[in-house]
Amino acid sequence: MSKLPFALPALAENPGAWGPSAAAVPASVARVPYAPYSKSDRVGRVADWTAPIGPDGAPLDARRHDDRTAATGRRHGARAAAAAAAAGPDAALAAAAAAQSAFAYLHPTDDDASFSVVDRAAAPVRRPGARSAAAAPRPVPATAVSGPSSRAAGRPGSAAATAAAAAQPKTAAKRPGTAPTGSSRYGDRQVRVRDPSIKVGPTWTIVEELDFNRLNKLYLNYTDPEDIAIHGSVQYVDRAYERINTKSEKPLQIADKTFHNVTASDDPVIQGLAKSAEGLTIFASDVVLAALMNATRSVNSFDIVITRRDNLLFLDKRDGSVMDLVTVNENAADPPMDGPDRDTNINNPQALAHEAAHINRSYSQQVLRESERVEFGNPNPFAHGEPVQALASVAYRYRRWNLAEVSLVVRTQIDAAVHQPGAGAAAEQQPEGIVSSSAPEKDTIFATVKALNEFDSRAQGAGGAPDWRQKFDSQRGAVMATEIKNNANKLCRWATEAILAGVDQLRLGFVSRTNPRDRKRHAILGSVIFKPDDLASQINLDIGSGWGIVKAFTDLCFAKLANGKYVLLRDPNKPMLRLYQVVSAAAAAQAAAGKVATPAPADE
């Protein structure tokens, strides 16, 4: 068997560059175009054997592209190749390589055109005999007639169609409850219009308007107050109520006590202090002052009666006003609303406010020990011969703040005493004047007692609150966070009242209805204890901003108001406070006749 011949190919050496030299390239491949590339380039294909050959011997790209940029590039490349062919063989070879696009990576557009999504959802089952809205016969309009004119009316733009459209009645009004065309996501939400807390008289005149944007920028560095006197007596807290949870809830009992809620100008102690007051002096209760200091957080309307008597200024509340009630979910995104069933709906805002006020009174007395009490030197100023046991546990602490050249006297309130060994000696604002106490004074601190209430977690106006009976024990922080969001103004007022009174604790009880449809029976589910300053930090309450509002308002009153009565009204629908001058009808008639009118007390 003979061996196959084997001949080594000729290898051309190129010492000056990589690859074969130009002289060693065979003539059969001398004019074959090539596509230079680097390792970082994306190569679409190694070789294109399907591309047709053009008249110049170069392969053409037969692929279809819609990209105008690629077509423009090919045209420019062809022109460069022709120019290079005229210049010489080497230049033609380089131009042919630049014009070659067979190896370039191009995104195939045909793949996108053939792509489709398969719907695997089950088709809806149609009931036998049911007809869809599209298949239902449409009513024939009264203006449609048969014949050529009706067919012409169906063609848009024709004269008959224009006449038919003009003859059709315009149906711009939509059915009640539907959103307007082109409305936003919240376009169909009802706009709530709130009523003012007091009816503005036709003869009242606006003295000043204070918008919340300006009030929020105020601030005042306040000083510690001075105690003037303390009246009344308080009972000690029953510590057993601190261990109550949802599994050992206790029914809320109606308090059989006498509560006095007297305004500042009717307070006999303040009346005595007003007689001996020197300089510019303001008198107010802690409830009214807290409402003014946190006015920018309020949503509902409230009013404060201002009386100017020379150098004295009284900030009062009206009897039976919203100041005597407790709001529920005032700051919620969807607060309780009045509806057509207002008289029968137990969850309307007015009914909930009365219910919350009764709960606070009952809870503040039920969690106390009847036999343990702290007696102060001065008796209750509002008692009219009732025994101490018949009066609610409350002590009134009268304090004075100096606001530059203005003196502010406030009647604050203490609800209870707490037996805590060693805490009384460390208290910074311990009240003086204790005559007797069931526990040593060094082991006694004082507290304010309030209650949060739940009506129905599934009802309108609940504000997204969780069910307390299910979440309070395991997620107490989430329950408290929801209450801070929905009742920001109420909690800010309570924290402000506690800070003004100088108490060491603010005790919050959680009370819920026994049955969501019964507003008269409630149960205590638990309690939380705060230091007033700690609660203020949690709810983002800066007491200095409140003092800035008080200082600016009192300066305005002493600068612009004459002797008489005025009303400060929180606008029900705009973030502002309006100061009205109360003018009686007779004074208004005198002013219209050209006589001098003096502000007169008007109960309007």
Summary of the structure (lengths in Angstrom):
residues: 604
radius of gyration: 42.9
end to end distance: 133.7
largest distance: 146.3
contacts: 1618
relative contact order: 0.13
helix: 31%
strand: 21%
